[in-house]
Amino acid sequence: MKKVVTLALVLLIVLSMSCPAFAAENENISIKGVVELQHEDIDIAGSIMPRATLALSFSSLGKDGSVYSPETYYIDDGKSKLNIISATWDSQNSEVGIGWYNVSSGILYFTRYSGGSASDEAISSGNVPTGNYKVCLMNLGTEEITGSLQYSVTRAWP
């Protein structure tokens, strides 16, 4: 009995340490506008570290196709950051936009990436209006792409 309880506790701890979020194209969400953000040098010192790394997976994502995080984040002060741990897609020729999708206005605030991968990048919420946002990846190229995005969202201390 003691082994069963120990095994159950270990399993509970392991499962609570990661939280994958698999996303597919969501037909209820549509992008009504885009705003391209510039790459920024962001100091991650003083940030609240995330509890888990989240992930979006996508396959056969066509031109202007998008995937969205299942979670929604309220941003009101420009101190939130989308941390791209790793993003990969199978076409070196295709560009993707990764950023904040405003669920009310339908506008995607994104940073452009090319070359089939991006890692150790951060996107600030400093230039996005107050509101509810999802993390979004959009195919900006003409070819279908398959890949994944590992990310976390943090908020800086005041």
C-alpha positions as CSV (number, residue, x, y, z in Angstrom):
1,M,0.0,0.0,0.0
2,K,2.9,2.4,0.9
3,K,4.4,1.8,-2.6
4,V,1.1,2.6,-4.3
5,V,0.7,5.9,-2.4
6,T,4.4,6.8,-3.1
7,L,3.9,6.0,-6.8
8,A,0.7,8.1,-7.0
9,L,2.4,11.0,-5.3
10,V,5.4,10.8,-7.7
11,L,3.0,10.7,-10.7
12,L,1.1,13.7,-9.4
13,I,4.3,15.7,-9.0
14,V,5.6,14.8,-12.5
15,L,2.2,15.6,-14.2
16,S,2.0,19.0,-12.4
17,M,5.4,20.1,-13.6
18,S,4.5,20.4,-17.3
19,C,1.3,21.4,-19.1
20,P,1.4,20.9,-22.8
21,A,-1.3,22.8,-24.8
22,F,-1.9,21.3,-28.2
23,A,-3.7,23.6,-30.5
24,A,-5.4,23.3,-33.8
25,E,-6.7,25.9,-36.1
26,N,-9.7,27.4,-34.3
27,E,-12.5,28.3,-36.7
28,N,-14.2,30.6,-34.1
29,I,-11.2,33.0,-34.2
30,S,-10.4,35.2,-37.1
31,I,-7.6,37.8,-37.5
32,K,-9.1,41.1,-38.5
33,G,-5.8,43.1,-38.6
34,V,-2.1,42.8,-37.9
35,V,0.5,45.0,-36.3
36,E,4.1,44.0,-36.7
37,L,6.3,44.7,-33.7
38,Q,10.0,45.2,-33.8
39,H,12.5,42.8,-32.2
40,E,13.4,44.2,-28.7
41,D,16.2,43.5,-26.3
42,I,14.4,42.6,-23.2
43,D,15.9,42.2,-19.8
44,I,14.4,39.1,-18.1
45,A,15.9,39.9,-14.7
46,G,13.1,40.7,-12.2
47,S,10.5,38.6,-14.1
48,I,8.2,36.1,-12.5
49,M,9.4,32.8,-13.8
50,P,6.6,30.6,-15.3
51,R,5.6,27.4,-13.6
52,A,5.4,25.5,-16.9
53,T,6.4,25.6,-20.5
54,L,3.5,25.5,-22.8
55,A,3.4,24.2,-26.4
56,L,1.5,24.6,-29.6
57,S,1.8,22.1,-32.4
58,F,0.5,22.5,-35.9
59,S,0.5,20.6,-39.2
60,S,-0.3,21.6,-42.7
61,L,-0.8,25.2,-41.7
62,G,-1.6,27.1,-44.9
63,K,-0.9,30.7,-46.0
64,D,-2.3,33.1,-43.4
65,G,-3.3,30.1,-41.2
66,S,-3.0,30.5,-37.4
67,V,-2.9,28.5,-34.2
68,Y,-3.8,30.0,-30.8
69,S,-3.1,29.2,-27.2
70,P,-6.0,27.7,-25.2
71,E,-5.1,30.1,-22.4
72,T,-6.1,33.8,-22.4
73,Y,-3.9,36.4,-20.7
74,Y,-5.1,39.8,-19.5
75,I,-2.6,42.5,-20.3
76,D,-2.9,46.0,-18.9
77,D,0.5,47.4,-18.2
78,G,3.0,46.5,-20.9
79,K,5.0,44.4,-18.4
80,S,4.1,41.0,-19.8
81,K,6.4,39.0,-22.1
82,L,5.9,36.2,-24.4
83,N,9.1,34.1,-24.1
84,I,9.8,31.9,-27.2
85,I,11.8,29.0,-25.9
86,S,11.8,27.2,-29.2
87,A,9.8,27.6,-32.4
88,T,10.4,25.3,-35.4
89,W,8.7,24.9,-38.7
90,D,9.6,22.7,-41.7
91,S,10.1,25.3,-44.4
92,Q,13.2,27.4,-44.4
93,N,11.6,29.7,-47.0
94,S,8.5,30.5,-44.9
95,E,8.1,33.2,-42.4
96,V,5.9,33.1,-39.3
97,G,4.5,35.8,-37.1
98,I,4.5,35.0,-33.4
99,G,2.8,37.3,-30.9
100,W,-0.3,38.5,-29.0
101,Y,-3.8,38.0,-30.5
102,N,-6.4,40.4,-29.0
103,V,-9.6,38.3,-28.6
104,S,-11.9,41.3,-28.7
105,S,-10.5,43.3,-31.6
106,G,-9.2,40.4,-33.7
107,I,-5.8,42.2,-34.1
108,L,-2.6,40.2,-34.0
109,Y,0.5,42.0,-32.7
110,F,3.4,39.9,-33.9
111,T,7.1,39.7,-34.5
112,R,8.3,38.2,-37.8
113,Y,10.6,35.2,-37.8
114,S,12.2,33.4,-40.8
115,G,14.6,30.5,-41.5
116,G,12.6,27.6,-40.0
117,S,13.4,28.3,-36.3
118,A,13.6,30.8,-33.5
119,S,14.7,30.4,-29.9
120,D,15.5,32.4,-26.8
121,E,13.4,35.4,-28.0
122,A,11.0,37.5,-26.0
123,I,8.1,39.7,-27.3
124,S,7.0,42.5,-25.0
125,S,3.5,43.6,-24.5
126,G,4.6,47.2,-24.3
127,N,3.0,48.2,-27.6
128,V,-0.3,46.4,-27.3
129,P,-3.5,47.9,-25.8
130,T,-5.1,46.7,-22.6
131,G,-7.2,43.6,-23.2
132,N,-7.4,39.8,-23.3
133,Y,-4.9,38.0,-25.5
134,K,-4.0,34.6,-26.7
135,V,-0.6,33.6,-27.9
136,C,-0.7,33.1,-31.7
137,L,1.5,31.8,-34.5
138,M,0.6,32.7,-38.0
139,N,2.0,31.4,-41.3
140,L,3.2,34.4,-43.3
141,G,4.6,32.3,-46.2
142,T,2.9,30.7,-49.2
143,E,3.8,27.1,-48.3
144,E,2.1,24.9,-45.8
145,I,4.1,24.4,-42.7
146,T,4.3,21.9,-39.8
147,G,6.0,22.5,-36.5
148,S,5.7,23.6,-32.9
149,L,6.1,26.5,-30.6
150,Q,7.3,26.1,-27.0
151,Y,6.7,29.3,-25.0
152,S,6.0,30.8,-21.6
153,V,4.4,34.1,-20.5
154,T,5.9,36.1,-17.7
155,R,5.2,39.4,-16.0
156,A,7.9,41.7,-14.8
157,W,8.0,43.0,-11.2
158,P,7.0,46.7,-10.8
